[in-house]
Amino acid sequence: MAVEVVLLVPILVMFTLLVVAGGRYVSVRADIEAAARDAARAASYARTPDEAQQAADTVANGSLESLSDCRVERIGGNFVAGGIVSVTLNCHVTNSGLGLIGLSGSLSLSATGSAPLDTFRRTG
C-alpha cells in the first residue's frame, strides 16, 4: 500500500498542476479576447483613426492591468457610417508560478475584436 501511495501522489500532484495551468491559459485567453472586444467597441465610438487608437489603447491597458506586456497591434476597418472596426491585441504572458510542471518562459497570445460603426453617425 505504501508503494502505491509513493508512486501515485506525485502523479496526482503533477496532473493537478497541469489542470491548473490549463485553467490559467483559458482564463488569460478569455481576458485578452474580452479586452480586444472592449477596445474595438471603444474605438467604434471615435471619429478619427487617431482617436480610435487612443481609445483602444486606454481600454485595453485598463482591462489588462495584470498582464503588463499587452499592446494594440493593429486597428483595421474603415471609419464610415455602417463600417466595422477591428482591434488586434498582442500579449506576452509569463508562466511564472508554473515551473513545478516544467512550464517556464512566456506565451504569446493575440486576439481580435470587432465592432460595427453606427449607420447614422457623422464622421469628422
C-alpha positions as CSV (number, residue, x, y, z in Angstrom):
1,M,0.0,0.0,0.0
2,A,2.8,2.5,0.8
3,V,4.5,1.8,-2.5
4,E,1.3,2.7,-4.4
5,V,0.9,5.9,-2.4
6,V,4.5,6.9,-3.0
7,L,4.0,6.3,-6.8
8,L,0.6,7.8,-7.2
9,V,0.8,11.0,-5.1
10,P,3.4,12.7,-7.4
11,I,1.5,11.7,-10.4
12,L,-1.7,13.2,-9.0
13,V,0.0,16.4,-8.0
14,M,1.5,16.8,-11.5
15,F,-1.9,16.1,-13.0
16,T,-3.5,18.7,-10.7
17,L,-0.8,21.3,-11.6
18,L,-1.4,20.5,-15.3
19,V,-5.1,21.2,-14.9
20,V,-4.3,24.5,-13.1
21,A,-2.0,25.5,-16.0
22,G,-4.8,24.7,-18.5
23,G,-7.3,26.7,-16.5
24,R,-4.9,29.6,-16.3
25,Y,-4.4,29.5,-20.0
26,V,-8.2,29.5,-20.7
27,S,-8.7,32.3,-18.2
28,V,-6.0,34.6,-19.6
29,R,-7.1,33.8,-23.2
30,A,-10.7,34.8,-22.3
31,D,-9.5,38.1,-20.6
32,I,-7.5,39.0,-23.7
33,E,-10.4,38.3,-26.0
34,A,-12.7,40.4,-23.8
35,A,-10.2,43.2,-23.8
36,A,-10.0,43.1,-27.6
37,R,-13.8,43.2,-27.9
38,D,-14.0,46.1,-25.4
39,A,-11.2,48.0,-27.2
40,A,-13.0,47.6,-30.6
41,R,-16.2,48.9,-29.0
42,A,-14.3,51.9,-27.6
43,A,-12.6,52.5,-31.0
44,S,-16.0,52.4,-32.7
45,Y,-17.1,55.5,-30.8
46,A,-14.1,57.5,-32.1
47,R,-14.4,59.9,-35.0
48,T,-10.9,59.5,-36.4
49,P,-8.4,56.7,-36.6
50,D,-6.1,58.6,-34.2
51,E,-8.8,58.9,-31.6
52,A,-9.7,55.2,-32.2
53,Q,-6.1,54.2,-31.5
54,Q,-6.0,56.2,-28.3
55,A,-9.4,54.9,-27.1
56,A,-8.4,51.3,-27.9
57,D,-5.1,51.7,-26.0
58,T,-6.8,53.2,-23.0
59,V,-9.4,50.5,-22.7
60,A,-7.0,47.6,-23.4
61,N,-4.5,48.8,-20.9
62,G,-7.3,49.3,-18.3
63,S,-8.7,45.9,-18.9
64,L,-5.4,44.1,-18.8
65,E,-3.6,45.7,-15.8
66,S,-2.5,42.3,-14.5
67,L,-0.9,41.4,-17.9
68,S,1.8,44.1,-18.2
69,D,3.1,43.3,-21.7
70,C,0.0,43.8,-23.9
71,R,-0.4,46.3,-26.7
72,V,-2.7,47.1,-29.5
73,E,-1.1,45.5,-32.5
74,R,-3.4,46.8,-35.2
75,I,-6.7,48.7,-35.8
76,G,-8.4,47.9,-39.0
77,G,-11.6,48.8,-40.8
78,N,-12.9,52.0,-42.2
79,F,-14.4,54.9,-40.3
80,V,-17.5,55.4,-42.4
81,A,-21.1,55.0,-41.3
82,G,-22.0,51.3,-41.2
83,G,-18.4,50.2,-41.3
84,I,-16.6,47.8,-39.0
85,V,-13.6,48.5,-36.8
86,S,-11.4,45.6,-35.7
87,V,-8.7,45.7,-33.0
88,T,-6.0,43.1,-32.6
89,L,-4.2,42.8,-29.2
90,N,-0.9,41.0,-28.8
91,C,0.2,39.9,-25.2
92,H,3.1,38.1,-23.8
93,V,2.0,36.2,-20.7
94,T,4.7,34.7,-18.3
95,N,4.3,31.2,-16.9
96,S,5.6,32.3,-13.5
97,G,4.4,30.0,-10.8
98,L,4.0,27.0,-13.1
99,G,7.7,25.9,-13.0
100,L,6.9,22.8,-11.0
101,I,5.5,21.1,-14.1
102,G,8.2,22.4,-16.4
103,L,6.4,25.4,-17.8
104,S,8.7,28.4,-17.9
105,G,9.2,31.4,-20.1
106,S,6.3,33.2,-21.6
107,L,3.5,32.6,-24.1
108,S,2.4,34.9,-26.9
109,L,-1.3,35.3,-27.3
110,S,-3.3,37.5,-29.6
111,A,-7.0,38.2,-30.0
112,T,-9.1,40.3,-32.4
113,G,-12.3,42.0,-31.6
114,S,-14.7,43.8,-34.0
115,A,-17.5,46.3,-33.6
116,P,-19.8,47.9,-36.0
117,L,-20.0,51.6,-36.5
118,D,-23.3,53.3,-36.2
119,T,-25.1,53.6,-39.6
120,F,-26.2,57.2,-38.9
121,R,-23.0,58.5,-37.4
122,R,-21.3,61.6,-38.6
123,T,-17.6,61.4,-39.2
124,G,-15.4,64.4,-38.5
